[in-house]
Amino acid sequence: MSGFWDWALAAYDRPGVAEACLSLQDDHGQQTAYLLWAAWASPAERPLADGAELARHWEAAILGPVRQSRRALKAPLGPVDDTARLAIRETVKAVELDLERLLMTSLEGLSQATPGQALPALIRAGEAWGDPPPAEALERLARALA
């Protein structure tokens, strides 16, 4: 059986999943790895709360700032050499991916995968996160994951 990381990579490649995840992240302040973990693991209430706490801290202190740096490096920056800027952006992108993988590995350690329906797990995850996104945004992700 593959682990969460492998499942998440395959799931993210499904039509509509990336768009749904990015909308939940950018428009509704959700953490993509945490939501995918909830859909994969269908964790009980306590691991879900622990995962929310871990992901919230990781997002605020580590992953979010790295993502902001990567995005800031996308556009030309005055006299900064474009080739060098884009090379650094790729390095930051690789670090961001490594940070996401470490978060996912840590979340996976909180519970075992228990196949279930994604939508109820996503709704519980949104509630545990503290500021639930609109139900239709979670439904869009659940449909894309099905």
N, C-alpha and C positions, 0 to 999 in steps of 0.2 A: 504494500500500500504506500502510495506517495504521501509526502508530508504537505503541510500547508503551503509552503513556498511554491512547490511544483503545481499544486492545485490552483493557487492564485495566479501564477503565470499563465496557465492554460485558460483560466476563467477570464482574465483580463483581455485575452485575444479574441474572446467571443464578441460577435456583433452587439454593439450597444453598451457593453460593460464599461469600457474606458470612459465613454461619454457620460454615463450615469455616475460613475465614481468621481470624475472631475467636477461635475455639476454639484454633487453632494459636498465635495471638498471646497470648491471655490465659492459656490452660491449659498451654502448652508453651514459652513464651518465644521464639517464632519471630517473624520480621519479615515482615509480609504483603507489602509491595512486593517484597522480595527473593524470596520464594517465587513470586509471580506472574511476576516477571521470569525466574526459572529455568524456569517452565512455558512462558513465551512464547518465550524465546531458546534453550533447551536448550544453554547455553554449555559450552564445553570447560572442563577442570579449572582452568586458570589464571584465565580471566575469572571463573569461579565463586568461586574463592578471593578474588580482588580484590573481587568484589561483596559477598561475605560480610563482608570487612573494612570496606568502605565502609558497608554497611547497619548493621553492629554499632555502629560509631562514631556514625553519624547517629542511630540509635535511642537510644543511651545519652546522648549529649551534647545532642541537639537535639529530635528528634521525641518521644521518650518523656516528657520533662518538659512539653512543650506539651500532649500528650495527657492527662497527669495533671492539669494545670491545667484543661483543658476538663472533664474528668470531675468534678473537685472543685467546679466552678461549677454543676453540674447541680442539686444539692440546695440548699435555702434555707440561708443563712448568717446566722442570728441577725438583728441589726438592719439588715443590708445590704438595700437596696431590691431586691425581686425583679425588677422590670422592668429596672433597670440591670444587675443581675447576669446576667440572661438575655441582654441585649444584648451585654455583654462576652463571654459564653460563645459567642455566634454569631461575634463577631470572632475569638476564639481558634480556633474551629472552621474558619474560613476560612484562617487562618494555618497551621493544621495541614494542611489540604488543599494549600496552596501548598508546604509543606515536603515532603509526600509526592510531589507532582509533580516537585519539584526532584530528589529522590532517584531517582525513576523515570527521569527524563531522564538523570541521571548513570549509572545502571545500564545504560540503553539504549546509551550511548556505549561501554560495555565490550565489546559484542559485537553481531553481527547476528543477527536472528531466524533460526533454522534449525528449521523445523517438525519436530517429533518427538513422541514420546509424552511426556505430561506426567509420569507417575508416575516413570519413571527419573530425569528431571531433578529432580523434587522430592526424591527420595531422596538424590541427590548433593548437592543444596542443603542438606538437613538435616544431612548429614554434614559439609559444608564449614562450616556454621554452628557446629559444635562440640558441640552437645548435641542430637542428632537426636530429633525427636518420634516417638511411636509410629507404626508403619507404617500402621495403620488410619486415623489422623488425616490422613496424607498421601493415602491412597487415597480418602478421602471428598472431599478437595479435587480430586483428579484426576478423579474421576467427575463432580463438579459442573462442572468445566471442559470436559468432553468434549461 
